[in-house]
Amino acid sequence: MPSRKQAIRAAAGEGGYARTARLHAEGFRAILTADVQRSAVQEFHQAGWPTESDGFPKGGQWSAYAGSVWSLLSRPSTTDTDAHPDDAERHDLTITPEFTFIAPPISINTGEAMVLEVPGDTPPPELVSQVSAAVARARENEIAKLVNDAQCAICGDSYPARYMLAPTAAQELTVCPSCVFDGDLFGGHDPVRLAYDIDHLWFEELAMPAGWAAVAALLACAGGKAFVERLNDAGVLALPGSHWSDLSQLWIWLPPHSRPAALDGLGPGAGLARVVEAVEAAHPDLRERFRAQLAEELEQESDEDGREYLVEQLWPAVIAYAVTLVTQEQERPGHRPPWHVLSDSFEPGTLAGHFRQIGSSLDAHGPGVCFTLEVGLQVVAEALGWSGMRGWHRWSIAAEG
């Protein structure tokens, strides 16, 4: 045994995979946490999960974030937290490291909804599969515990009070995700505070309504770099989530049941960029369907059917709304589907108020913004097999005509 350990220690200074390969060739079973961590993060990323990691261990363990999960990797029963976990002088590299997955990522105030321990030698695809199943179960369990003790100030639908947020300066005026841009919300729009409130739910509440991701997508798409700068300059102690500047980091909860083929193969959620990629790969003609649908509507209500109304900048938000509202519908079977309030949910004046605050270059009063959101949402929903909300947007087209 001493000579075996000496050989492993001697090899500790060699480079990554070359060192591992040589040790295995010589019959030594050395598991390097750096390699295990790298492989796991890559596998989650390839599976569509937003991933973030420091790239180096702290306190004797590796840390990473994958979607709604905090991941920790360390060698079990070790008491030496000052040393690198692959330091052969301080650790036995033959001991299999262990992952601990925790959700929500920040559970100081809300408690841990999921704690999953998995051996570090688990094949990466199986690792992702186990975490996916555990997260889905934990979210389902947390949703089952919810008590709807408040009502949306606009539509009156019941929600847990802590899951409704204030999109205006009136903090007591809280709404559900479907009503953030409603026409009855006047003045004092505060998308910066709303964004930080969404982040609070994002990192601390595993059962948060799926639709808040759509609201985040719309603000992020409309504001772009200017909105990120305003979030950074807001003087809030917490840093804004990376999803405000990178749509691949925006975690979208996917429908737990009756999922369309376009979303097959993804876990309980995925980054918005991956969701958009999957939907468009399955339905590459979505934009053409949008133009055809709008031309059909305008022929009925207006002679101006030749105008271009598709705002490409907002297209990911359209897909986010279609997917997350169906997720909410499936996760809240005893409640009215969220579609019923959308006839007033993209009011140009309210959108314009938010757009000004986030520094957006888009003109919310121009018909393109609302048509993209309303007609686009119908087209995407129908392409994915969700046709129950047909006709809800006609009021706005008639108004434009």
C-alpha positions as CSV (number, residue, x, y, z in Angstrom):
1,M,0.0,0.0,0.0
2,P,2.8,2.6,0.8
3,S,4.4,2.1,-2.6
4,R,1.0,2.4,-4.3
5,K,0.3,5.7,-2.5
6,Q,3.8,7.0,-3.4
7,A,3.2,6.2,-7.0
8,I,-0.1,8.2,-7.0
9,R,1.5,11.1,-5.2
10,A,4.4,11.1,-7.7
11,A,1.9,11.3,-10.5
12,A,-0.1,14.1,-8.9
13,G,1.9,16.8,-10.6
14,E,1.2,15.5,-14.1
15,G,-1.5,17.0,-16.3
16,G,-5.2,15.9,-16.0
17,Y,-6.2,13.1,-18.3
18,A,-2.6,12.0,-19.1
19,R,-2.1,11.4,-15.4
20,T,-5.4,9.6,-15.0
21,A,-4.7,7.4,-18.0
22,R,-1.2,6.5,-16.7
23,L,-2.4,5.6,-13.3
24,H,-5.1,3.4,-14.7
25,A,-2.6,1.7,-17.0
26,E,-0.4,0.9,-14.1
27,G,-3.4,-0.6,-12.2
28,F,-3.9,2.3,-9.8
29,R,-7.5,3.5,-9.2
30,A,-7.1,7.2,-8.8
31,I,-10.2,9.4,-9.2
32,L,-9.5,13.1,-9.7
33,T,-12.2,15.4,-8.6
34,A,-11.2,18.0,-11.3
35,D,-12.0,15.5,-14.0
36,V,-15.2,14.4,-12.4
37,Q,-16.4,18.0,-12.0
38,R,-15.5,18.9,-15.5
39,S,-17.3,15.9,-17.0
40,A,-20.4,16.6,-14.9
41,V,-20.6,20.3,-15.8
42,Q,-20.1,19.4,-19.5
43,E,-22.8,16.8,-19.4
44,F,-25.4,19.1,-17.8
45,H,-24.5,21.8,-20.3
46,Q,-25.0,19.4,-23.2
47,A,-28.3,18.3,-21.8
48,G,-29.6,21.9,-22.0
49,W,-29.1,22.9,-18.4
50,P,-27.7,26.4,-17.7
51,T,-24.4,25.8,-15.9
52,E,-22.0,28.0,-14.0
53,S,-18.9,27.0,-12.1
54,D,-15.8,28.7,-10.6
55,G,-13.3,26.3,-12.2
56,F,-11.4,25.8,-9.0
57,P,-12.3,24.2,-5.6
58,K,-12.9,26.2,-2.4
59,G,-12.7,24.8,1.1
60,G,-11.9,21.3,-0.3
61,Q,-14.8,21.0,-2.6
62,W,-16.0,22.0,-6.1
63,S,-19.1,24.1,-6.5
64,A,-21.3,24.6,-9.6
65,Y,-24.8,25.6,-10.5
66,A,-27.0,23.7,-13.0
67,G,-30.4,25.1,-13.6
68,S,-32.2,25.3,-10.3
69,V,-29.6,23.1,-8.5
70,W,-26.5,23.8,-6.5
71,S,-23.9,21.1,-6.9
72,L,-21.1,20.3,-4.5
73,L,-18.3,17.7,-5.1
74,S,-15.8,16.6,-2.4
75,R,-14.1,13.5,-1.0
76,P,-16.3,11.9,1.8
77,S,-15.1,12.0,5.4
78,T,-12.3,14.4,4.7
79,T,-11.5,16.9,7.4
80,D,-8.7,18.7,5.5
81,T,-10.6,21.5,3.8
82,D,-7.6,23.7,3.2
83,A,-6.0,21.3,0.6
84,H,-7.0,20.8,-3.0
85,P,-9.1,17.7,-3.1
86,D,-6.7,16.2,-5.7
87,D,-3.6,16.8,-3.5
88,A,-2.2,13.3,-3.2
89,E,-0.1,14.4,-0.2
90,R,-3.3,15.3,1.8
91,H,-5.9,13.0,0.4
92,D,-6.3,9.4,-0.6
93,L,-7.1,9.7,-4.3
94,T,-8.4,6.1,-4.4
95,I,-11.5,7.2,-2.4
96,T,-14.5,7.9,-4.7
97,P,-15.6,11.6,-4.4
98,E,-19.3,12.3,-3.9
99,F,-21.7,14.8,-5.3
100,T,-24.3,16.6,-3.3
101,F,-27.1,18.3,-5.2
102,I,-29.3,20.8,-3.4
103,A,-32.4,22.6,-4.6
104,P,-33.2,25.4,-4.5
105,P,-29.7,26.8,-4.9
106,I,-30.1,29.2,-2.0
107,S,-32.1,27.6,0.8
108,I,-31.2,29.6,3.8
109,N,-34.6,31.1,4.2
110,T,-36.8,28.5,2.5
111,G,-35.2,25.2,3.4
112,E,-33.9,22.5,1.2
113,A,-36.6,20.9,-1.0
114,M,-34.1,18.4,-2.4
115,V,-30.8,16.9,-1.2
116,L,-29.4,14.2,-3.5
117,E,-26.1,12.4,-2.9
118,V,-24.6,10.6,-5.8
119,P,-21.2,8.8,-6.1
120,G,-18.7,10.7,-8.2
121,D,-18.0,7.7,-10.4
122,T,-21.6,7.7,-11.7
123,P,-21.5,8.0,-15.5
124,P,-22.3,11.6,-16.4
125,P,-25.5,10.8,-18.5
126,E,-26.8,8.7,-15.5
127,L,-25.9,11.6,-13.2
128,V,-28.0,14.0,-15.2
129,S,-30.8,11.5,-15.4
130,Q,-30.9,11.1,-11.6
131,V,-30.8,14.8,-10.9
132,S,-33.5,15.5,-13.4
133,A,-35.8,13.0,-11.8
134,A,-35.1,14.2,-8.3
135,V,-35.6,17.9,-9.2
136,A,-38.9,17.0,-11.0
137,R,-40.1,15.1,-7.9
138,A,-39.0,17.8,-5.5
139,R,-40.8,20.6,-7.5
140,E,-44.0,18.5,-7.7
141,N,-43.9,17.9,-4.0
142,E,-43.3,21.6,-3.2
143,I,-46.1,22.7,-5.5
144,A,-48.5,20.2,-3.7
145,K,-47.7,22.0,-0.4
146,L,-48.6,25.5,-1.7
147,V,-51.4,27.4,-0.1
148,N,-53.1,30.0,-2.3
149,D,-53.6,32.8,0.2
150,A,-53.8,35.8,-2.1
151,Q,-55.3,36.9,-5.4
152,C,-53.8,38.7,-8.4
153,A,-54.8,42.3,-8.3
154,I,-55.7,42.2,-12.0
155,C,-57.2,38.8,-12.9
156,G,-58.2,37.7,-9.4
157,D,-56.6,34.2,-9.8
158,S,-55.4,32.7,-6.5
159,Y,-51.7,32.2,-5.8
160,P,-49.4,32.0,-2.8
161,A,-48.8,35.6,-1.8
162,R,-45.1,35.3,-1.9
163,Y,-45.2,34.3,-5.6
164,M,-47.0,37.4,-6.8
165,L,-44.8,40.4,-7.5
166,A,-45.2,44.2,-7.9
167,P,-44.4,45.5,-11.4
168,T,-45.1,49.1,-10.4
169,A,-44.0,51.5,-7.7
170,A,-47.1,50.5,-5.7
171,Q,-45.6,47.6,-3.8
172,E,-49.0,46.5,-2.5
173,L,-50.3,46.0,-6.0
174,T,-49.0,42.5,-6.7
175,V,-49.9,40.4,-9.8
176,C,-49.4,37.0,-11.3
177,P,-47.0,36.4,-14.3
178,S,-49.8,36.8,-16.8
179,C,-50.7,40.3,-15.7
180,V,-47.4,42.1,-15.5
181,F,-47.9,44.1,-18.7
182,D,-51.7,44.5,-18.3
183,G,-53.5,47.6,-19.5
184,D,-54.9,48.4,-16.0
185,L,-51.4,49.0,-14.6
186,F,-50.7,52.7,-14.9
187,G,-47.4,54.6,-14.4
188,G,-44.6,54.1,-11.9
189,H,-43.4,51.0,-13.7
190,D,-40.4,49.4,-11.9
191,P,-38.9,46.6,-14.0
192,V,-35.5,46.9,-12.1
193,R,-37.1,46.0,-8.8
194,L,-39.3,43.4,-10.5
195,A,-36.2,41.8,-12.0
196,Y,-34.5,41.5,-8.6
197,D,-37.7,40.1,-7.1
198,I,-37.8,37.5,-9.9
199,D,-34.2,36.6,-9.0
200,H,-35.2,36.1,-5.4
201,L,-37.8,33.6,-6.4
202,W,-35.5,32.0,-8.9
203,F,-32.8,31.1,-6.4
204,E,-34.8,30.5,-3.3
205,E,-38.2,29.0,-4.4
206,L,-38.2,25.7,-6.2
207,A,-42.0,25.9,-6.7
208,M,-42.1,29.4,-8.2
209,P,-44.7,29.9,-11.0
210,A,-43.2,28.9,-14.3
211,G,-44.5,32.0,-16.0
212,W,-42.1,34.3,-14.3
213,A,-39.4,33.0,-16.6
214,A,-41.5,34.4,-19.5
215,V,-41.6,37.8,-17.9
216,A,-37.9,37.7,-17.4
217,A,-37.4,36.6,-21.0
218,L,-39.5,39.5,-22.3
219,L,-37.6,42.1,-20.2
220,A,-34.2,40.6,-21.1
221,C,-35.0,40.4,-24.8
222,A,-36.4,43.9,-24.9
223,G,-33.7,45.6,-22.8
224,G,-30.6,43.7,-23.8
225,K,-27.3,45.2,-22.6
226,A,-28.9,48.5,-21.5
227,F,-31.1,46.7,-19.0
228,V,-28.2,44.7,-17.6
229,E,-26.3,47.9,-17.1
230,R,-29.3,49.4,-15.2
231,L,-29.5,46.3,-13.1
232,N,-25.8,46.6,-12.2
233,D,-26.2,50.3,-11.4
234,A,-29.3,49.8,-9.2
235,G,-27.4,49.9,-6.0
236,V,-28.7,46.6,-4.8
237,L,-26.4,44.5,-2.7
238,A,-27.1,41.3,-4.7
239,L,-25.8,40.9,-8.2
240,P,-28.3,40.3,-10.9
241,G,-28.6,36.8,-12.2
242,S,-26.5,36.0,-15.3
243,H,-29.7,35.1,-17.2
244,W,-30.4,38.8,-17.7
245,S,-27.4,39.0,-20.1
246,D,-27.4,35.4,-21.5
247,L,-30.6,33.7,-22.6
248,S,-28.8,30.3,-22.4
249,Q,-28.7,30.8,-18.6
250,L,-32.5,31.5,-18.3
251,W,-34.0,28.4,-16.7
252,I,-37.4,27.5,-18.2
253,W,-39.6,25.0,-16.4
254,L,-41.0,22.6,-19.0
255,P,-44.4,20.9,-18.9
256,P,-44.3,17.9,-16.6
257,H,-47.0,16.0,-18.6
258,S,-48.1,15.8,-22.3
259,R,-44.9,17.4,-23.5
260,P,-44.6,18.0,-27.3
261,A,-42.1,16.0,-29.2
262,A,-40.0,19.2,-29.8
263,L,-39.1,19.2,-26.1
264,D,-38.5,15.5,-25.7
265,G,-35.1,14.6,-24.3
266,L,-34.8,17.7,-22.1
267,G,-35.1,17.5,-18.3
268,P,-37.6,19.2,-16.0
269,G,-36.3,22.4,-17.5
270,A,-33.7,23.9,-19.8
271,G,-32.0,27.1,-20.7
272,L,-34.2,29.3,-22.9
273,A,-31.7,29.3,-25.8
274,R,-31.8,25.5,-25.8
275,V,-35.6,25.5,-25.7
276,V,-35.8,28.0,-28.6
277,E,-33.3,25.8,-30.6
278,A,-35.4,22.7,-29.9
279,V,-38.7,24.3,-30.9
280,E,-37.3,25.8,-34.1
281,A,-35.6,22.6,-35.1
282,A,-38.9,20.7,-34.8
283,H,-40.8,23.6,-36.5
284,P,-38.5,25.5,-38.8
285,D,-41.4,27.3,-40.4
286,L,-42.6,29.2,-37.3
287,R,-41.8,32.6,-38.6
288,E,-43.5,31.9,-41.9
289,R,-46.6,30.6,-40.0
290,F,-46.5,33.9,-38.0
291,R,-46.6,36.0,-41.2
292,A,-49.4,33.9,-42.7
293,Q,-51.5,34.0,-39.6
294,L,-51.1,37.8,-39.3
295,A,-52.0,38.3,-42.9
296,E,-55.1,36.2,-42.4
297,E,-56.1,38.3,-39.4
298,L,-55.4,41.6,-41.1
299,E,-57.4,40.7,-44.1
300,Q,-60.4,40.4,-41.8
301,E,-59.7,43.6,-39.9
302,S,-57.5,45.8,-42.0
303,D,-56.2,46.4,-45.5
304,E,-52.6,46.8,-44.3
305,D,-51.7,43.1,-44.5
306,G,-48.4,43.7,-46.3
307,R,-46.6,45.3,-43.4
308,E,-43.8,43.5,-41.5
309,Y,-44.6,43.1,-37.9
310,L,-42.3,40.4,-36.7
311,V,-39.8,41.8,-34.1
312,E,-37.1,39.1,-34.1
313,Q,-35.6,40.5,-30.9
314,L,-38.7,39.3,-29.0
315,W,-39.0,35.9,-30.6
316,P,-37.4,34.0,-27.7
317,A,-39.8,35.6,-25.3
318,V,-42.7,34.4,-27.4
319,I,-41.5,30.8,-27.1
320,A,-40.9,31.3,-23.4
321,Y,-44.5,32.5,-22.9
322,A,-46.0,29.6,-24.9
323,V,-44.0,26.9,-23.0
324,T,-44.2,28.3,-19.5
325,L,-47.9,29.1,-19.5
326,V,-48.6,25.5,-20.5
327,T,-46.3,24.4,-17.7
328,Q,-48.3,26.5,-15.3
329,E,-51.6,25.0,-16.6
330,Q,-50.3,21.5,-16.1
331,E,-48.9,22.2,-12.6
332,R,-52.1,24.0,-11.4
333,P,-54.8,21.6,-12.7
334,G,-57.4,22.9,-10.2
335,H,-57.1,26.5,-11.4
336,R,-58.1,28.4,-14.5
337,P,-55.5,28.1,-17.3
338,P,-53.4,31.3,-17.4
339,W,-54.4,31.9,-21.1
340,H,-57.7,33.5,-20.2
341,V,-56.2,36.8,-19.0
342,L,-53.9,37.4,-22.0
343,S,-56.3,39.5,-24.0
344,D,-55.1,42.5,-21.9
345,S,-51.6,41.3,-21.0
346,F,-49.5,43.0,-23.6
347,E,-51.0,46.6,-23.6
348,P,-48.7,48.9,-25.6
349,G,-48.8,51.7,-23.0
350,T,-47.7,49.5,-20.2
351,L,-45.0,47.8,-22.3
352,A,-43.8,51.2,-23.3
353,G,-43.5,52.2,-19.6
354,H,-41.3,49.2,-18.9
355,F,-39.3,49.6,-22.1
356,R,-38.4,53.1,-21.2
357,Q,-37.2,52.0,-17.7
358,I,-35.0,49.2,-19.1
359,G,-33.5,51.4,-21.8
360,S,-35.0,49.4,-24.7
361,S,-34.8,50.7,-28.2
362,L,-38.1,49.0,-29.2
363,D,-41.2,51.1,-29.8
364,A,-43.9,49.4,-27.8
365,H,-46.6,51.7,-29.3
366,G,-45.8,50.4,-32.8
367,P,-47.9,47.4,-33.7
368,G,-45.0,45.1,-34.3
369,V,-44.3,44.5,-30.6
370,C,-47.8,43.5,-29.6
371,F,-48.4,41.6,-32.8
372,T,-45.1,39.6,-32.3
373,L,-46.1,38.7,-28.8
374,E,-49.8,38.0,-29.4
375,V,-49.9,36.4,-32.8
376,G,-46.5,34.8,-32.3
377,L,-47.7,33.2,-29.0
378,Q,-50.8,31.8,-30.7
379,V,-48.7,30.4,-33.6
380,V,-46.1,28.8,-31.3
381,A,-48.7,27.3,-29.0
382,E,-50.6,25.8,-31.9
383,A,-47.4,24.4,-33.5
384,L,-46.7,22.7,-30.2
385,G,-50.2,21.2,-30.0
386,W,-51.7,23.7,-27.6
387,S,-54.6,25.2,-29.4
388,G,-56.9,26.1,-26.6
389,M,-56.1,29.8,-26.6
390,R,-57.0,30.6,-30.3
391,G,-58.7,33.9,-30.8
392,W,-57.7,35.6,-27.5
393,H,-55.6,38.2,-29.3
394,R,-58.2,39.4,-31.8
395,W,-59.1,42.5,-29.8
396,S,-55.8,44.1,-30.3
397,I,-55.7,43.5,-34.1
398,A,-59.1,45.0,-34.4
399,A,-58.0,48.0,-32.3
400,E,-55.0,48.5,-34.6
401,G,-57.2,48.3,-37.6
